Amino acid sequence: MRPRYLIPFFYILFLMLPIYWLVAMSFKTTNEILGGFSLFPQRFTLENYREIFTNPTWYWGYINSIIYVSLNTVISVAVALPAAYAFSRYRFLGDKHLFFWLLTNRMAPAAVFALPFFQLYSAIGLFDTHIAVALAHCLFNIPLAVWILEGFMSGVPKELDETAYVDGYSFPRFFTSIFLPTIKAGVGVAAFFCFMFSWVELLLAKTLTAVEAKPIAATMTRTASSAGYELGLLAAAGTLTIIPGAIVIYFVRNYIAKGFALGRV
Amino acid sequence: MKTENQKAWFFVLPVLILVAFNALVPLMTVVNYSVQETFGNNQFFWEGLGWFEQILRSERFHASLGRQFFFTFMILIIEVPLGIAIALAMPRRGFWVPVCLVLMALPMLIPWNVVGSMWNIFTLPRIGLLGYFLNDVLGIHYDMTQQPVAAWITIIVMDVWHWTSLVVLLCYAGLVSIPDAYYQAAKIDGASNWKVFRYIQLPKMKTVLTIAILLRFMDSFNIYTEPFVLTGGGPGNSTTLLSIDLVKIALGQFDLGPAAAMSLIYFAITLFVSWLFYTLMTKDDQE
């Protein structure tokens, strides 16, 4: 092993330490956590996980999150596909301004929108529903999906489209049976990043829900403040939220940089 | 190259409607509040630019804006050089590449409130791994609920932990796109490591590095959840960043006017940096 590999090695070690601590904590009993320091769980317990999987307040948090995140991913990618195609293939009035305006929404601070979002979604009677959070997250996920997909589509030569038209394909048939399969990696990456950014967001999801659609993140913060020192439970809930990302990340490993850079790498 | 076609607007329309609904309606609400005074009961009075003047002159705003810039500045000067160094040291091919990529990306995929909770658990005195190590093994008094300096160091280290990988992954993507022939040519010319970095690697990383810096600037400027969960803005107001302060005013005190004026000033700064980002990006597309 070359000595320079020590740099990424120690960096990854640094990244893994807090994660290890969270996971280790989730297997400890409350007594052990408060009783003193131990590097490994002394009395290994699954009690914290059992609590989460049997208590509806907890497991409904996960179900709610998964519902609105999935809804959001489907909506974002579905509407972003034609738009990204338009941006990558055509010039039209105001295209550059529109593309820029989309970006500003990806960059907008969620805190600015928290209160008006609450009022808007209350006014149209969607407060505390899954669709409200799914629509609200479109604010930053649609721009993200459009930018990522546009990046992938611009890499496909225009000759593909022209050949298809010469061969007598109609636009819808060309788009679904030729174009989509060509950029399926891009669709996967866009979907992954929409899923991820909706999954990690808390402020808007918390503002727009109360009971019925309360996300896991909100359940966690409320537990943290109300129940005091339920650290083991909190750690178990946290560990479970890492799993979806950890599973899917392997499949998009070659596109992580592209996705985070809005398709511009 | 691209053909002119106004019908493309129909393709963009669904996106336009959805994003406009989410962006313009709330934005207009904010604009509305920012120029009016309310005493409840849904009665509003014209206030003009009074709130803006008040906010721009208020020491509280100056303080949180100052803390915000300090935070953003600190994480940039740590994350960017560190990210470049790690990207340069990473293996370019072989079994360990995907392992590194996946492990490094992991922190970025963790929900932001969990990042806060995780660091809270990690740094608790006596209970947390880091807190125990500093207090009981090294004998350094460390308690971020009491010491502003400790709280600051913790949120900066947390952000470095959370987002340095973004810089690493982007720089790495730039580095692997350099053909081997460049390195061979440099070797024949007898170029030093520094010269290889300065004249081959750095120019190739220029674009990705610009993206990384601007993204890190924007996202750290908008940061809310992680420091809110970790320190709640405390001790005192010492780690109250711009977003935290804004949410305190808007949802905590329900001072709609000042909160709205502050939102618009905040948004204007964000807009300016987005414009910078866009200009640099499109300039590159044309080259």
Interface residues (C-beta under 8 A of the other chain):
Chain A: R4 Y5 L6 I7 P8 Y11 I12 F14 L15 M16 L17 P18 I19 W21 L22 M25 I33 L34 G36 F37 L39 I75 V79 A80 P82 A83 Y85 A86 F87 R89 Y90 R91 F92 L93 D95 K96 L98 F99 F100 L102 L103 T104 N105 M107 A108 P109 A110 A111 V112 F113 A114 L115 P116 F117 Q119 L120 L135 A136 C138 L139 I142 P143 V146 K158 M196 W199 V200 E201 L202 L203 T207 I216 A217 M220 T221 A224 L231 L234 A235 G238 T241 I242 G245 A246 I249 Y250 R253 N254 I256 A257 K258 F260 A261 L262 R264 V265
Chain B: M1 K2 T3 E4 N5 Q6 K7 A8 W9 F11 V12 P14 V15 L16 L18 V19 F21 N22 A23 V25 P26 L27 T29 V30 A85 I86 L88 A89 M90 P91 W96 P98 C100 L101 V102 L103 M104 A105 L106 P107 M108 L109 I110 P111 W112 N113 V114 S117 M118 W119 I121 F122 R126 I127 G128 L129 L130 Y132 D136 W161 T164 S165 L166 V168 L169 L170 Y172 A173 G174 T207 V208 I211 A212 L215 M218 F221 N222 Y224 T225 V229 L242 S243 I244 L246 V247 A250 L251 L256 A259 S263 Y266 F267 T270 L271 V273 S274 W275 F277 Y278 M281 T282
